[in-house]
Amino acid sequence: MLAKLFILCTSLLTVCASYATTHHPFTLDARLSVKVPGNPAVSYELRKNETGNGNYSMEPVKSLPIHISGQINETDNKIRIKVSITADEDTYFKYSQNISTGYLHSDCQFLMPGFWYRRNLLSPKEAPSFHTSSGWTVREDRLSTPLTGIYNEKSGMYMSVARIDLPKYDALTTHKEGEVIVSGRTSLGYTGFEEINSNANLSFGYPFQETPKSYIRKLTLAPPIEAFQEIKKGETINLEWEVFMGQATDYSDFVKQVWEYSYDTYQPKPLDTQYSSTPEKMKQTIVSYFADSFVGDKELKFPSGAHLMVATCEKNGIAEVGFIGRVLLNSFNAYEYGELNRRPDLVNNSNSVFASYLEHGFTKNGFFREYVDQDAGKETDVFSIRRQSEGIYAMFHYLQYEKEKGRKHPEWEARIKTILDRILRLQNEDGSFPRKFKDDFSIVDKSGGSTPSATLPLVMAYKYFGDANYLKSAKKTAEYLKTELIDKADYFSSTLDANCEDKEASLYAATATYYLALVSEGKERQYYAGLCRKAAYFTLSWYYIWDVPFAKGQMLGDIGLKTRGWGNVSVENNHIDVFIFEFGSVLDWLSIEFKEPRFESFIKVIRSSMGQLLPYEGHMCGIAKVGYYPEVVQHTNWDYGKNGKGFYNDIFAPGWVVASLWELMSPGRAEEFLLKGK
């Protein structure tokens, strides 16, 4: 065996091709690193030897323990790169490549789906972004698609590289930084972009690395990591990537084209397992959460679903109207289910929730008391447009249901009108709403990223009360969304526990414009539908279309979790979850409106996949109680504070998770509410 670490800097090959879409040549360079534990690095040059028909081999100036051969296949605007690595001796290695796009780095925006959008400049410097470096490489399981794309804003041209031989297995490492040797076999590689000589380069290879920093937990950058895989004498490892090139009208079109390419390339299929239950079977299990979580001995009655311990799922005193608690929406869902299925316990519990909030659930100025810790005797005095909106949304569903049953609630209607009027006072001239504020209407966070959450109850108010002023306000929000989020392709700060690019901003933008399309006609309907579709592609880009591998001993892998259909959360919070709510209905509607079969197919993947971790007897998935669906699902080398890849954080919020899954399993709610009697 070689006694040193060889970094074999190569000029592997240059591929020059002219394509109808790009007319752009590119160069591909590679290097090989061979590690013998405990020894420093030595570099060896390689000579490329072309063997014809797109095949090549690498010839070193000295004898080496590894041979590399490859093949290039060109079709239209795609180039398939196949690499074979064969060992003459047992060796630890890492293989790296980069493609010079020929684009000036300063002219470009970047994409790593589900983790990196544009330059991540809306994220803080403590998370991966251009604030820290103009080049980043990450392990593939961070990404909803193992792909990096670079978009040239000046020319409209773009280039992406995707891993084709999808990783199927993983192994543990003993350290989180520096040069590390994996303990077994991993198929995870890395991907990313780097600035080299002022040009934008696609960088990719195997096994994984993360540079210039790794990201190990929320707002915690750590030193870089470089992994080495053992290859046995006589063994061959085959790797495959595809370069895809095209032209887009803007960054949004670039994201759309890359998502469609990715979906067509990987073609994710719905799961056909014991987890893909019917909606009714899932609900029969979830109602265990409704019954068990009810807290009825405090001023505010509520289902406990925020900041619980995974190990016990014991109730606490935290009543949160929206966001991670969703106490009013869960109470309505339990109420509706209870009436339909002769469960008086659920009906009575929900009625007591609504009664307690009607009496004790509002501030002096008429806002919802958003977050009340009744054990500690504390509550927030900073309110959010999101929690307020989600509370109103839930109550509109309750009031509409009751109206259809012939039951009236004039006190609740008056309360909702009051809170809506208070919210209208907060709307800015440009149509936006401040993210956070106080009961006296003073602004704490003027950011407009949460604005689309307000659109939903405003449209519902228009329909329920017949007041056109609410619709006028909702349409003003849409103009803000178009100008500041959708046209700029900047979806940010919708989630309340982070301030960065996030999935929920695009999801809410798509849902908001979906609501407006439903209550519009003709060209106006087409206008909102177009905005909805544009935002939806960004939302879709956050959802996994492949199954990341786990190592033996990592619970999520051991129980067989497939990540396809699950969504990454945000740049700050790099885990997957089941945040979907009405976006399933949005995709159903868009698939018909635009005759897009990909939307129809992918929502089937999502619906089949998101039930996998539903805890029931004999299938508890690491959760203490039946029906308490997990929240922080850690699928990559990152943790939310505890446990890391393959496990959950020790604290979770099943309140919003259950509410999200219930809406996923109740498609068409908005259409039923808004189109009834039309």
C-alpha positions as CSV (number, residue, x, y, z in Angstrom):
1,M,0.0,0.0,0.0
2,L,1.1,3.5,-0.6
3,A,2.5,5.2,2.5
4,K,1.1,8.6,1.9
5,L,-2.0,10.5,0.9
6,F,-1.9,11.2,-2.8
7,I,-3.9,14.1,-4.2
8,L,-3.8,13.4,-7.9
9,C,-4.6,16.8,-9.5
10,T,-5.6,15.9,-13.0
11,S,-6.6,17.5,-16.2
12,L,-8.9,14.6,-16.9
13,L,-10.5,15.7,-20.1
14,T,-11.9,18.6,-22.0
15,V,-15.2,18.2,-23.7
16,C,-16.2,20.7,-26.3
17,A,-19.7,20.5,-27.7
18,S,-22.2,22.8,-29.4
19,Y,-25.8,22.4,-28.4
20,A,-28.9,23.9,-29.9
21,T,-29.9,25.4,-26.6
22,T,-26.6,26.7,-25.3
23,H,-23.9,26.7,-27.9
24,H,-21.4,26.5,-25.1
25,P,-18.3,24.4,-24.6
26,F,-17.3,23.3,-21.1
27,T,-14.3,21.7,-19.5
28,L,-14.3,18.8,-17.0
29,D,-11.3,18.4,-14.6
30,A,-10.9,15.8,-11.9
31,R,-8.6,14.8,-9.1
32,L,-8.1,11.7,-7.0
33,S,-7.2,11.6,-3.3
34,V,-5.8,8.4,-1.9
35,K,-5.4,8.1,1.9
36,V,-3.3,6.0,4.1
37,P,-4.2,6.7,7.7
38,G,-1.7,8.7,9.6
39,N,0.2,10.1,6.6
40,P,0.4,13.5,5.0
41,A,-0.7,14.3,1.5
42,V,1.4,13.9,-1.7
43,S,0.2,15.0,-5.1
44,Y,0.8,13.1,-8.3
45,E,-0.1,14.4,-11.8
46,L,-2.1,12.1,-14.2
47,R,-2.1,12.0,-17.9
48,K,-5.4,11.5,-19.8
49,N,-5.3,8.7,-22.3
50,E,-8.3,8.7,-24.8
51,T,-9.2,5.3,-26.0
52,G,-11.9,6.3,-28.5
53,N,-15.7,6.4,-28.7
54,G,-15.8,8.7,-25.7
55,N,-13.8,6.3,-23.5
56,Y,-10.7,7.4,-21.6
57,S,-8.2,6.2,-18.9
58,M,-5.8,7.9,-16.6
59,E,-2.1,7.3,-16.6
60,P,0.0,8.5,-13.6
61,V,3.7,9.3,-13.8
62,K,4.3,6.7,-11.1
63,S,2.6,3.5,-10.3
64,L,-0.6,4.0,-8.2
65,P,-2.9,1.5,-6.5
66,I,-6.0,2.8,-8.3
67,H,-7.0,2.9,-12.0
68,I,-9.6,5.2,-13.3
69,S,-11.5,4.8,-16.6
70,G,-14.5,6.6,-17.9
71,Q,-17.0,7.2,-20.7
72,I,-18.7,10.3,-22.0
73,N,-22.1,10.0,-23.8
74,E,-23.6,13.1,-25.4
75,T,-27.3,13.4,-26.3
76,D,-28.9,16.8,-27.2
77,N,-28.3,19.1,-24.2
78,K,-27.2,16.3,-21.8
79,I,-23.8,14.7,-21.2
80,R,-23.6,11.5,-19.2
81,I,-20.4,11.0,-17.3
82,K,-19.6,7.4,-16.2
83,V,-16.5,6.7,-14.0
84,S,-15.1,3.4,-13.0
85,I,-12.5,3.2,-10.1
86,T,-10.6,-0.1,-9.7
87,A,-8.1,-0.9,-7.0
88,D,-4.8,-2.9,-7.2
89,E,-4.5,-2.7,-3.4
90,D,-6.8,-2.1,-0.5
91,T,-7.0,1.7,-0.6
92,Y,-8.9,4.7,0.9
93,F,-9.8,7.2,-1.7
94,K,-11.9,10.2,-2.7
95,Y,-12.7,11.2,-6.3
96,S,-13.5,14.8,-7.2
97,Q,-14.5,16.6,-10.4
98,N,-15.4,20.1,-11.4
99,I,-16.9,21.7,-14.5
100,S,-16.1,25.2,-15.6
101,T,-19.3,26.7,-16.9
102,G,-17.5,29.6,-18.5
103,Y,-19.9,32.0,-16.7
104,L,-18.6,34.8,-14.6
105,H,-19.3,33.8,-11.0
106,S,-20.5,37.3,-10.3
107,D,-23.2,37.0,-13.1
108,C,-24.7,33.8,-11.6
109,Q,-27.4,32.6,-9.2
110,F,-27.2,29.1,-7.8
111,L,-29.5,26.2,-6.9
112,M,-29.2,23.2,-4.6
113,P,-32.8,22.1,-4.3
114,G,-34.2,22.2,-0.7
115,F,-31.2,24.0,0.7
116,W,-29.8,26.7,-1.5
117,Y,-31.6,29.4,-3.6
118,R,-29.9,32.2,-5.5
119,R,-27.1,33.1,-3.0
120,N,-28.9,32.4,0.3
121,L,-28.5,36.1,1.1
122,L,-31.8,36.1,3.0
123,S,-30.2,33.7,5.5
124,P,-27.9,34.8,8.4
125,K,-24.2,34.4,8.2
126,E,-24.4,31.6,10.7
127,A,-26.0,29.4,8.0
128,P,-24.6,28.5,4.6
129,S,-24.7,31.6,2.4
130,F,-22.7,34.0,0.4
131,H,-22.2,36.0,3.6
132,T,-19.5,33.4,4.4
133,S,-18.3,32.1,1.1
134,S,-19.0,32.4,-2.7
135,G,-18.5,28.6,-3.0
136,W,-20.1,25.7,-1.2
137,T,-20.1,21.9,-1.5
138,V,-22.4,19.7,0.6
139,R,-23.3,16.0,1.0
140,E,-26.0,14.8,-1.3
141,D,-28.5,13.8,1.4
142,R,-29.0,17.5,2.3
143,L,-30.7,18.0,-1.0
144,S,-34.2,17.1,-2.2
145,T,-32.5,16.3,-5.5
146,P,-28.8,15.4,-5.6
147,L,-28.1,18.2,-8.0
148,T,-26.5,21.6,-8.4
149,G,-27.5,24.2,-11.0
150,I,-25.9,27.5,-12.0
151,Y,-27.9,30.1,-13.7
152,N,-26.3,33.0,-15.7
153,E,-28.6,36.0,-15.2
154,K,-27.0,37.9,-18.1
155,S,-27.3,35.3,-20.8
156,G,-30.1,33.2,-19.4
157,M,-28.0,30.0,-19.9
158,Y,-27.7,27.5,-17.1
159,M,-25.9,24.3,-16.4
160,S,-26.6,21.6,-13.8
161,V,-25.1,18.3,-12.7
162,A,-27.0,15.5,-11.1
163,R,-26.0,12.2,-9.6
164,I,-27.6,9.4,-11.7
165,D,-26.6,6.3,-9.7
166,L,-28.6,7.3,-6.7
167,P,-26.9,6.5,-3.3
168,K,-28.4,3.4,-1.8
169,Y,-26.5,2.9,1.5
170,D,-24.5,4.9,4.1
171,A,-22.0,4.3,6.9
172,L,-21.0,6.1,10.1
173,T,-18.0,8.2,10.6
174,T,-16.1,8.7,13.9
175,H,-15.5,12.4,13.4
176,K,-17.5,15.3,12.0
177,E,-14.6,17.4,10.6
178,G,-11.3,17.1,8.8
179,E,-10.2,14.0,6.9
180,V,-12.4,11.1,8.0
181,I,-12.6,7.4,7.0
182,V,-16.2,6.0,6.9
183,S,-16.6,2.9,9.1
184,G,-18.2,0.8,6.3
185,R,-19.7,1.4,2.9
186,T,-21.3,4.7,1.9
187,S,-22.6,5.6,-1.6
188,L,-23.2,9.2,-0.6
189,G,-21.3,11.8,-2.7
190,Y,-21.2,15.5,-2.7
191,T,-22.2,18.3,-5.0
192,G,-22.0,22.1,-5.1
193,F,-20.4,25.1,-6.8
194,E,-17.1,27.0,-6.5
195,E,-15.5,30.1,-7.8
196,I,-12.3,29.4,-9.7
197,N,-10.5,32.1,-11.5
198,S,-13.7,34.3,-11.4
199,N,-15.6,31.6,-13.2
200,A,-18.5,29.6,-11.8
201,N,-17.8,25.9,-11.5
202,L,-19.9,22.9,-10.7
203,S,-18.1,20.6,-8.2
204,F,-19.1,17.0,-7.5
205,G,-17.6,13.7,-6.4
206,Y,-17.5,10.7,-4.1
207,P,-17.6,10.1,-1.2
208,F,-18.9,13.2,0.5
209,Q,-17.3,16.4,1.6
210,E,-18.5,19.7,2.9
211,T,-16.6,22.9,2.2
212,P,-15.7,25.6,3.2
213,K,-17.8,24.8,6.3
214,S,-20.1,21.9,7.3
215,Y,-23.5,22.7,8.8
216,I,-24.1,20.6,11.9
217,R,-27.0,22.2,13.7
218,K,-29.2,25.3,13.7
219,L,-27.0,28.4,13.0
220,T,-23.8,26.4,13.7
221,L,-21.2,26.3,10.9
222,A,-18.3,23.9,11.7
223,P,-15.0,23.1,10.0
224,P,-15.0,21.3,6.6
225,I,-15.1,17.6,6.3
226,E,-13.6,15.3,3.7
227,A,-14.6,11.6,3.7
228,F,-12.6,8.6,2.3
229,Q,-14.0,5.3,1.2
230,E,-12.2,2.0,1.4
231,I,-11.9,0.0,-1.9
232,K,-10.6,-3.5,-1.7
233,K,-8.0,-5.1,-4.1
234,G,-9.7,-6.1,-7.3
235,E,-12.9,-4.2,-6.5
236,T,-14.5,-1.7,-8.9
237,I,-16.8,1.2,-7.9
238,N,-18.9,2.7,-10.7
239,L,-20.2,6.3,-10.5
240,E,-22.5,8.2,-12.8
241,W,-23.5,11.9,-13.3
242,E,-25.4,13.8,-15.9
243,V,-24.8,17.4,-17.0
244,F,-27.9,19.2,-18.2
245,M,-27.8,22.5,-20.0
246,G,-30.5,24.9,-21.1
247,Q,-31.8,28.5,-21.3
248,A,-34.4,30.1,-19.0
249,T,-36.2,33.5,-19.0
250,D,-35.4,34.1,-15.3
251,Y,-34.5,32.3,-12.1
252,S,-38.1,31.1,-11.6
253,D,-38.1,29.5,-15.0
254,F,-34.7,28.0,-14.2
255,V,-36.1,26.4,-11.1
256,K,-39.1,25.1,-13.0
257,Q,-37.0,23.6,-15.8
258,V,-34.6,22.0,-13.3
259,W,-37.5,20.5,-11.3
260,E,-39.1,19.1,-14.4
261,Y,-35.8,17.6,-15.5
262,S,-35.2,16.2,-12.1
263,Y,-38.7,14.7,-11.9
264,D,-38.4,13.2,-15.3
265,T,-35.0,11.8,-14.6
266,Y,-35.7,10.1,-11.3
267,Q,-39.4,9.4,-11.8
268,P,-40.4,8.8,-8.2
269,K,-43.2,6.3,-7.7
270,P,-45.8,6.2,-4.9
271,L,-45.0,3.8,-2.1
272,D,-46.9,0.6,-1.9
273,T,-46.4,-0.6,1.6
274,Q,-48.2,-1.1,4.8
275,Y,-47.9,2.6,5.5
276,S,-49.8,3.8,2.4
277,S,-53.1,3.5,4.3
278,T,-56.3,5.0,3.1
279,P,-57.1,8.5,4.5
280,E,-59.8,7.1,6.7
281,K,-57.4,4.5,8.2
282,M,-54.9,7.2,8.9
283,K,-57.5,9.4,10.6
284,Q,-58.6,6.5,12.7
285,T,-55.1,6.3,14.2
286,I,-54.5,10.1,14.4
287,V,-57.7,10.6,16.5
288,S,-55.8,8.9,19.3
289,Y,-53.8,12.1,19.5
290,F,-57.0,14.2,19.7
291,A,-58.3,12.2,22.6
292,D,-55.1,11.7,24.6
293,S,-53.7,15.3,24.2
294,F,-56.8,17.1,25.5
295,V,-56.1,19.4,28.5
296,G,-59.3,20.4,30.2
297,D,-58.3,21.6,33.7
298,K,-57.0,25.0,32.8
299,E,-58.4,28.4,31.8
300,L,-57.8,27.7,28.1
301,K,-58.8,24.2,27.1
302,F,-56.7,22.8,24.2
303,P,-55.1,19.7,22.6
304,S,-51.5,19.7,23.9
305,G,-49.1,19.6,20.9
306,A,-46.2,22.0,21.4
307,H,-42.8,21.3,22.9
308,L,-43.5,17.7,24.0
309,M,-40.9,15.1,24.8
310,V,-40.6,12.3,22.2
311,A,-39.8,9.8,25.0
312,T,-43.0,10.4,26.9
313,C,-45.5,12.6,24.9
314,E,-46.7,13.9,28.2
315,K,-49.0,16.9,28.0
316,N,-48.0,20.4,29.1
317,G,-49.7,23.7,29.5
318,I,-48.7,25.4,26.3
319,A,-51.6,26.5,24.2
320,E,-50.6,27.9,20.8
321,V,-53.3,29.0,18.4
322,G,-51.3,28.5,15.2
323,F,-47.8,27.7,13.9
324,I,-46.6,24.6,15.9
325,G,-49.6,24.3,18.2
326,R,-52.6,24.6,15.8
327,V,-55.0,24.1,18.7
328,L,-58.1,25.5,17.0
329,L,-57.6,23.6,13.8
330,N,-57.0,20.4,15.6
331,S,-60.1,21.0,17.7
332,F,-62.2,21.6,14.6
333,N,-60.9,18.4,13.0
334,A,-61.6,16.5,16.1
335,Y,-65.1,18.0,16.3
336,E,-66.0,17.2,12.7
337,Y,-64.7,13.7,13.0
338,G,-66.4,13.2,16.3
339,E,-69.8,14.2,14.9
340,L,-69.4,12.0,11.8
341,N,-68.2,9.0,13.8
342,R,-70.2,9.1,17.0
343,R,-67.4,10.1,19.3
344,P,-69.1,12.4,21.9
345,D,-65.8,12.6,23.8
346,L,-64.1,14.4,20.8
347,V,-67.2,16.6,20.3
348,N,-67.4,17.6,24.0
349,N,-63.7,18.3,24.2
350,S,-63.7,20.5,21.1
351,N,-66.8,22.4,22.3
352,S,-65.0,23.2,25.6
353,V,-61.9,24.4,23.6
354,F,-64.1,26.8,21.6
355,A,-65.9,28.0,24.6
356,S,-62.7,28.7,26.6
357,Y,-61.2,30.6,23.7
358,L,-64.3,32.7,23.2
359,E,-64.2,33.7,26.9
360,H,-60.5,33.8,27.6
361,G,-58.6,33.6,24.3
362,F,-58.4,37.3,23.2
363,T,-56.2,40.2,24.1
364,K,-57.4,43.6,25.2
365,N,-57.4,44.9,21.6
366,G,-59.1,41.8,20.2
367,F,-56.2,39.7,18.9
368,F,-55.9,36.0,19.7
369,R,-53.7,35.2,22.7
370,E,-51.3,33.4,20.5
371,Y,-48.9,31.5,22.8
372,V,-49.9,30.9,26.4
373,D,-47.8,28.7,28.8
374,Q,-50.4,28.0,31.5
375,D,-48.0,26.0,33.6
376,A,-45.4,28.8,33.8
377,G,-48.0,31.6,33.9
378,K,-46.4,33.3,30.9
379,E,-47.5,34.3,27.4
380,T,-46.1,36.1,24.5
381,D,-46.8,39.8,24.0
382,V,-45.4,39.7,20.5
383,F,-47.9,38.6,18.0
384,S,-47.6,37.3,14.4
385,I,-49.6,37.7,11.3
386,R,-49.2,33.9,10.7
387,R,-50.6,32.6,14.0
388,Q,-53.4,35.1,14.0
389,S,-54.3,34.1,10.4
390,E,-54.1,30.4,11.2
391,G,-56.5,30.9,14.1
392,I,-59.0,32.7,12.0
393,Y,-58.7,30.1,9.2
394,A,-59.6,27.3,11.7
395,M,-62.6,29.2,13.1
396,F,-64.0,29.9,9.6
397,H,-64.0,26.2,9.0
398,Y,-65.8,25.7,12.3
399,L,-68.3,28.5,11.7
400,Q,-69.1,27.3,8.1
401,Y,-69.6,23.7,9.3
402,E,-71.9,24.9,12.0
403,K,-73.9,27.1,9.7
404,E,-74.5,24.1,7.4
405,K,-75.8,22.2,10.4
406,G,-78.2,25.1,11.2
407,R,-76.2,26.2,14.3
408,K,-75.4,29.8,14.8
409,H,-72.5,31.5,16.8
410,P,-73.0,35.2,16.6
411,E,-70.5,35.9,19.4
412,W,-67.8,34.0,17.5
413,E,-68.7,35.8,14.3
414,A,-68.4,39.2,16.1
415,R,-65.0,38.1,17.5
416,I,-63.7,37.1,14.1
417,K,-64.9,40.4,12.5
418,T,-63.1,42.3,15.3
419,I,-59.8,40.5,14.8
420,L,-60.1,40.9,11.0
421,D,-60.6,44.6,11.3
422,R,-57.6,44.8,13.6
423,I,-55.5,43.0,11.1
424,L,-56.6,45.3,8.3
425,R,-55.2,48.2,10.3
426,L,-51.8,46.5,10.0
427,Q,-51.8,46.2,6.3
428,N,-49.2,48.4,4.5
429,E,-49.8,50.4,1.4
430,D,-47.9,47.9,-0.7
431,G,-50.3,45.1,0.5
432,S,-47.9,43.4,2.9
433,F,-48.4,42.7,6.5
434,P,-45.7,42.9,9.2
435,R,-44.4,39.6,10.4
436,K,-44.6,40.4,14.1
437,F,-46.3,43.2,16.1
438,K,-47.7,44.0,19.6
439,D,-51.2,44.4,20.9
440,D,-51.0,48.2,20.6
441,F,-50.2,47.8,16.8
442,S,-46.6,48.7,17.2
443,I,-44.4,46.8,14.7
444,V,-41.7,44.4,16.0
445,D,-40.7,42.8,12.6
446,K,-41.8,44.7,9.5
447,S,-40.7,41.9,7.1
448,G,-43.4,40.9,4.7
449,G,-42.5,37.3,4.2
450,S,-45.5,36.0,6.2
451,T,-48.0,38.0,4.2
452,P,-49.5,35.1,2.2
453,S,-50.7,33.5,5.4
454,A,-53.1,36.4,5.8
455,T,-54.6,36.0,2.3
456,L,-56.4,32.8,3.2
457,P,-58.7,34.1,6.0
458,L,-59.3,37.3,4.1
459,V,-60.6,35.4,1.1
460,M,-62.6,33.2,3.5
461,A,-64.0,36.3,5.2
462,Y,-65.1,37.7,1.9
463,K,-67.0,34.4,1.1
464,Y,-68.4,34.0,4.6
465,F,-69.5,37.6,5.4
466,G,-70.0,38.7,1.8
467,D,-67.9,41.8,2.4
468,A,-65.9,42.9,-0.6
469,N,-63.4,44.9,1.5
470,Y,-61.9,41.6,2.7
471,L,-61.4,40.5,-0.9
472,K,-59.9,43.9,-1.8
473,S,-57.4,43.5,1.0
474,A,-56.6,39.9,-0.2
475,K,-55.9,41.1,-3.7
476,K,-53.5,43.7,-2.3
477,T,-51.6,41.0,-0.6
478,A,-51.3,39.2,-4.0
479,E,-49.8,42.3,-5.6
480,Y,-47.2,42.3,-2.9
481,L,-46.5,38.6,-3.3
482,K,-46.1,39.1,-7.0
483,T,-43.8,42.1,-6.7
484,E,-41.6,41.1,-3.8
485,L,-41.7,37.3,-3.6
486,I,-42.8,35.7,-6.9
487,D,-41.2,38.1,-9.4
488,K,-38.0,38.3,-7.4
489,A,-38.0,34.5,-6.7
490,D,-37.3,35.3,-3.1
491,Y,-39.4,33.3,-0.7
492,F,-38.4,34.0,2.9
493,S,-39.3,34.3,6.6
494,S,-42.7,32.6,6.6
495,T,-41.7,30.3,9.4
496,L,-41.5,32.0,12.8
497,D,-38.5,30.1,14.3
498,A,-36.1,31.2,11.5
499,N,-35.3,34.1,9.3
500,C,-34.2,32.8,5.9
501,E,-35.2,31.2,2.7
502,D,-37.9,28.6,3.5
503,K,-40.3,26.2,2.0
504,E,-43.3,27.6,3.8
505,A,-43.1,31.0,2.2
506,S,-43.5,29.6,-1.3
507,L,-46.1,27.1,-0.1
508,Y,-48.2,29.8,1.4
509,A,-47.7,32.0,-1.6
510,A,-49.0,29.2,-3.9
511,T,-51.9,28.5,-1.5
512,A,-52.8,32.2,-1.3
513,T,-53.0,32.7,-5.0
514,Y,-54.9,29.4,-5.3
515,Y,-57.6,30.9,-3.0
516,L,-57.8,34.0,-5.1
517,A,-58.1,32.0,-8.3
518,L,-61.0,30.1,-6.9
519,V,-63.0,33.2,-6.2
520,S,-62.1,34.9,-9.6
521,E,-63.2,34.4,-13.2
522,G,-61.8,34.9,-16.7
523,K,-58.5,36.7,-17.1
524,E,-58.2,37.5,-13.4
525,R,-58.5,33.8,-12.6
526,Q,-55.8,33.0,-15.2
527,Y,-53.6,35.7,-13.6
528,Y,-53.8,34.2,-10.1
529,A,-53.5,30.7,-11.5
530,G,-50.2,31.6,-13.2
531,L,-48.8,33.1,-10.0
532,C,-49.9,30.0,-8.1
533,R,-48.1,27.7,-10.6
534,K,-44.9,29.8,-10.5
535,A,-44.7,29.7,-6.7
536,A,-45.6,26.0,-6.7
537,Y,-42.5,25.1,-8.5
538,F,-40.4,26.6,-5.8
539,T,-42.4,24.7,-3.2
540,L,-42.0,21.4,-5.1
541,S,-38.2,21.9,-5.3
542,W,-38.1,21.5,-1.5
543,Y,-39.7,18.0,-1.6
544,Y,-37.5,15.0,-2.0
545,I,-37.8,13.0,-5.2
546,W,-35.4,10.3,-4.0
547,D,-34.7,8.2,-0.9
548,V,-31.7,9.2,1.0
549,P,-29.7,6.3,2.5
550,F,-29.2,5.6,6.2
551,A,-26.5,3.7,8.1
552,K,-27.2,0.6,10.1
553,G,-28.1,1.6,13.6
554,Q,-29.8,4.8,12.5
555,M,-33.4,4.2,13.5
556,L,-35.1,5.9,10.5
557,G,-33.1,3.6,8.1
558,D,-33.7,0.5,10.2
559,I,-37.5,1.0,10.1
560,G,-37.3,1.6,6.4
561,L,-38.1,5.2,5.9
562,K,-38.3,6.4,2.3
563,T,-37.7,10.1,2.0
564,R,-39.4,10.6,-1.3
565,G,-42.3,13.0,-0.9
566,W,-41.0,14.6,2.3
567,G,-40.1,18.3,2.4
568,N,-36.9,19.9,3.6
569,V,-37.7,22.8,5.9
570,S,-35.4,25.8,5.4
571,V,-31.8,26.9,5.1
572,E,-31.6,27.3,8.9
573,N,-33.4,24.1,9.8
574,N,-32.0,21.3,7.6
575,H,-34.4,18.4,8.4
576,I,-37.4,16.9,6.7
577,D,-41.0,17.1,7.8
578,V,-44.6,16.6,6.6
579,F,-45.5,20.3,6.3
580,I,-48.0,20.2,3.4
581,F,-51.5,21.3,4.7
582,E,-53.5,22.4,1.6
583,F,-50.6,22.2,-0.8
584,G,-51.8,18.8,-1.8
585,S,-55.1,20.4,-2.9
586,V,-53.2,23.1,-4.7
587,L,-51.3,20.4,-6.7
588,D,-54.6,18.6,-7.5
589,W,-56.1,21.8,-8.8
590,L,-53.0,22.9,-10.8
591,S,-52.7,19.5,-12.4
592,I,-56.2,20.0,-13.9
593,E,-55.9,23.7,-14.5
594,F,-52.7,23.4,-16.5
595,K,-53.0,19.7,-17.6
596,E,-49.7,18.9,-15.9
597,P,-49.4,15.2,-15.1
598,R,-46.2,15.7,-13.0
599,F,-48.3,17.5,-10.4
600,E,-50.9,14.7,-10.4
601,S,-48.2,12.0,-10.1
602,F,-46.1,13.7,-7.4
603,I,-49.0,14.4,-5.0
604,K,-49.6,10.7,-5.1
605,V,-46.0,10.1,-4.1
606,I,-46.5,12.6,-1.2
607,R,-49.7,11.2,0.0
608,S,-48.3,7.6,-0.1
609,S,-45.1,8.6,1.7
610,M,-46.1,11.0,4.5
611,G,-47.9,8.3,6.5
612,Q,-44.8,6.2,7.0
613,L,-44.0,7.3,10.6
614,L,-47.5,7.2,11.9
615,P,-47.2,5.5,15.3
616,Y,-49.5,2.6,16.1
617,E,-49.3,-0.6,18.1
618,G,-46.4,-2.7,16.9
619,H,-45.2,0.2,14.7
620,M,-44.4,3.0,17.2
621,C,-41.5,4.5,15.1
622,G,-39.6,5.6,18.3
623,I,-42.6,7.7,19.6
624,A,-44.1,7.0,23.0
625,K,-47.8,7.2,22.1
626,V,-50.1,6.2,19.3
627,G,-51.1,8.9,16.8
628,Y,-48.4,11.4,18.0
629,Y,-46.8,11.9,14.6
630,P,-43.0,12.9,14.7
631,E,-41.9,16.4,13.7
632,V,-38.1,16.9,13.4
633,V,-37.0,14.0,11.2
634,Q,-33.2,14.3,10.9
635,H,-32.2,12.8,7.6
636,T,-28.7,14.2,7.1
637,N,-25.7,14.9,9.2
638,W,-27.4,17.7,11.1
639,D,-29.3,17.9,14.4
640,Y,-31.8,20.2,15.9
641,G,-30.1,19.9,19.3
642,K,-30.1,16.2,19.9
643,N,-29.5,12.8,18.3
644,G,-28.5,13.6,14.7
645,K,-29.1,11.7,11.4
646,G,-31.5,8.8,11.5
647,F,-33.3,10.0,14.6
648,Y,-35.7,12.7,15.9
649,N,-34.8,15.7,18.1
650,D,-35.8,15.0,21.7
651,I,-38.5,17.7,21.7
652,F,-41.3,17.8,19.1
653,A,-44.6,19.5,18.2
654,P,-47.1,17.0,17.0
655,G,-49.8,19.6,17.0
656,W,-49.0,21.1,13.6
657,V,-47.9,17.8,12.2
658,V,-51.3,16.1,12.9
659,A,-53.1,19.2,11.5
660,S,-51.0,19.1,8.3
661,L,-51.6,15.3,7.7
662,W,-55.3,15.7,8.4
663,E,-55.6,18.4,5.7
664,L,-53.5,16.3,3.3
665,M,-56.0,13.5,3.9
666,S,-59.0,16.0,3.4
667,P,-58.4,17.3,-0.1
668,G,-60.5,20.1,-1.6
669,R,-61.5,21.9,1.6
670,A,-60.9,25.3,0.2
671,E,-62.9,24.6,-2.9
672,E,-65.7,23.3,-0.8
673,F,-65.7,26.4,1.3
674,L,-65.2,29.0,-1.4
675,L,-67.2,27.4,-4.3
676,K,-70.3,26.3,-2.4
677,G,-73.3,27.9,-3.9
678,K,-71.4,29.4,-6.8
